[in-house]
Amino acid sequence: MGILDMLLGSQNSDAITQLAKQLGVSEEQARAVVKEVTPALTRGMQHNTKDESGVEGLINALRTGNHSRYMENPSVLGTQENIDDGNSILGHIFGSKEVSRNVAEHASQETGVASSLIKKALPIVATMVMASLGKSLFSGTASASTGTQQQPSGGILTSLLDSDRDGSIIDDVLGMAFKMAFR
């Protein structure tokens, strides 16, 4: 299951409802916004995970960021803390506000939702993406009996690292290692 499927799944209907309320749009429009901006967010994550430090940074952010609270308690979506966290995520993913503006403009053209509302939605959706990704990777992060941390599962991480979309990350990771070895 991909990130978009997770976000739009029935288990996250409360988060979509809250996003719609925050934006003052219908749930159908909120779903359309999520559907339109999530691929841009994941492409940004893919770009940032092309090297080992990017992968480590993403895994560390997912492990320590406590993003799951946004999906576990959707009423906090749109709070100042959520927006600040989301803007920080956007800064890491896109690198500049100009990219965020371009994503919002494109999504506005595709969805018919005003770009000003999509700009407002972007940090919220960014935290939703991180929450879903973290939940997928670290469901049950600490083992109750041993207290040890689990390693991330492969599903969504594989989809982020499989840059050539051949279903295997081995060639992609070896390519990263080769590039790093011959810098």
Secondary structure as GFF3:
##gff-version 3
##sequence-region A 1 183
A	DSSP	alpha_helix	3	8	.	.	.	ID=ss1
A	DSSP	three_ten_helix	10	12	.	.	.	ID=ss2
A	DSSP	alpha_helix	13	23	.	.	.	ID=ss3
A	DSSP	alpha_helix	27	48	.	.	.	ID=ss4
A	DSSP	alpha_helix	52	64	.	.	.	ID=ss5
A	DSSP	alpha_helix	68	72	.	.	.	ID=ss6
A	DSSP	three_ten_helix	74	76	.	.	.	ID=ss7
A	DSSP	alpha_helix	80	94	.	.	.	ID=ss8
A	DSSP	alpha_helix	97	111	.	.	.	ID=ss9
A	DSSP	alpha_helix	115	138	.	.	.	ID=ss10
A	DSSP	alpha_helix	155	161	.	.	.	ID=ss11
A	DSSP	alpha_helix	170	181	.	.	.	ID=ss12
###
